[in-house]
Amino acid sequence: MSYMSRYRDWLVSDYFDEKTKEELEAIKDNEAEIEDRFYKNLEFGTGGMRGKMGAGTNRINKYVVRKATQGLANYIINYSDNGEDKGIVIAYDSRHNSPEFSLEAALVLAANGIKTYLFTGMRATPELSYAVRELDAIGGIVITASHNPSEYNGYKLYWEDGGQVVPEQARDIIAEIEEIDDFSIVKTMDEMEAVNQGLLNYIGSEVDESYQQTLMGVLPDTDLAAEKGSNLSVVYTPLHGTGSTVVPKLLSNLGFSNLNVVEEQADGDSEFSTVESPNPEDRDAFELALKLAEKKDAEIILATDPDCDRLAPAVRDTEGNYQFLNGNETGVLFADFLLREAKEAGELPDNGVIVKSIVSTDMVAEVAADYGVEVLDVLTGFKFIGEKMTEFEKSGDKEFILGFEESLGYLIGKYARDKDAAVAAGLVAIMALKYKEEGTSLLERLAELRAEYGYYLEDLHSIRLEGKEGQEIITKTIAHLREKSPEKIAGHEVEVVKDYKQSKVSYLKEGREEELKLPKSNVLQYLLEGNNKLTIRPSGTEPKLKFYFAVKDKDKAAAEKKLAEFKEKIIAEMDKIMENV
Ligand SMILES: O=P(O)(O)OC[C@H]1O[C@H](O)[C@H](O)[C@@H](O)[C@@H]1O
């Protein structure tokens, strides 16, 4: 069906409400907008289904949520053992329509005879991951668009181990969703009736309590925090999101009583009105936190994204300035700290493993190697880290120590299968306190590690390319690079090309090829002479083409210079390619 006929369908069908029709009527003279809203169905990407809210098949709205949930219900009925009784846990964040979409999803499941557990207020994504395991459910849904701007919402899907569904399973679920070509066959039922029949169950504080206890249980040095936590001055911002339901409580339970929360951002405001984008990767999001930190003389600042699965820390240096730690730096510091502590306690497993994404720093492998700990690479997306954890749990082959991604996601402990900014916030505070007690600091420790293992520096450049046209540019750019593989990038000779879509590593000097052992994905990675690395991939969560730069050099000045030149040249080269595709 063409986008125009789909559009007309929505306008005339009795199934869609008046508000939806009015919204669609208003764009009747804007063919580009009609095309963008109807040329396809909203897709499942890295982090589930995510898009702008609004009427249309390529937007997120109650109809698309209902349809996706009917597909999920069919999948549960057709493929799972006893999934109807085990049920689905549903959580949501602070966005517009999040409570409504959650209830819609719950009622579709209930109408299909599937039990649901719905949180009574906004909750952090990692708490959902924990709750799926804790309640022994068949899966979970989180209504969130994570760190995207306020006009977005989304639908993250979890399976019974607490991890987001991985591609193979997602394909089967998507097939069920795609089979529904008529919205009106989607089942739903009355809320009270669902409650009375025991199909809809509201949950809240009891899960919060056991989640908090669990977090306390996996964190190291809680005695130190209980005794001396008040010595560390901490500023925290949930950036208007769900972090406010868990992080302040955790930090205070741990003993960090000298905690100041950015009041203006602690309210769950769906507009995220104090920030341009609620993404802790953006320095601008820290403006209010920095002001408060200066006022309160804070030693660390912690910021979490709206669904509280990403954490960005900033640390005060000896000159009183705040230095941001990116996901790679934080991941390396976590690995170093956890491994050192485990070794000192005589608890270092001999089959320990750290799992990270292919675009996260290789420095961690050097740190881990000194402890005899393996580092495993997976594709971008914490679901792949969660998948590995479940494999280890089943086989007993490896002992999971840490999972992290450069995109500010971390997990320690096996209580969840998604990244947890709350546990990461607790760990940063504990580490900052411990180093302070030892007369050093997080920044000094990072400098020591770089002095020991080499100065690794990484950076990310993203180009936002919206809509159908944007997607085409992204696809064509990567296809062009795949076809005309460059011999040199930014003046550096290309030594190795990893093409994750074709599952192929090419060693250009030796003229040999090997098979790549990861699932297929549209990623190109170039290893260049002089310890430089470039990775290119489309974002699976936002309309962006992403370039990841990684360099290594002898010291800070050399690495910074190298990275700056590398980045500048590559951006110019890519701009040229993109202009001509
Ligand atoms: O680069 P993207 O595909 O947008 O993904 C970036 C990140 O997005 C979300 O936060 C996912 O949960 C992460 O696992 C992923 O690393």
The ligand as an ORCA input file, in Angstrom:
! r2SCAN-3c Opt
* xyz 0 1
  O      24.376      4.209     18.609
  P      22.957      3.798     18.894
  O      22.509      2.669     18.048
  O      22.057      4.980     18.894
  O      23.009      3.234     20.349
  C      23.601      3.962     21.395
  C      23.078      3.408     22.692
  O      21.690      3.601     22.686
  C      20.968      3.102     23.783
  O      21.337      3.792     24.921
  C      21.232      1.620     23.932
  O      20.566      1.125     25.058
  C      22.723      1.396     24.061
  O      22.984      0.061     24.240
  C      23.414      1.947     22.853
  O      24.793      1.824     22.978
*
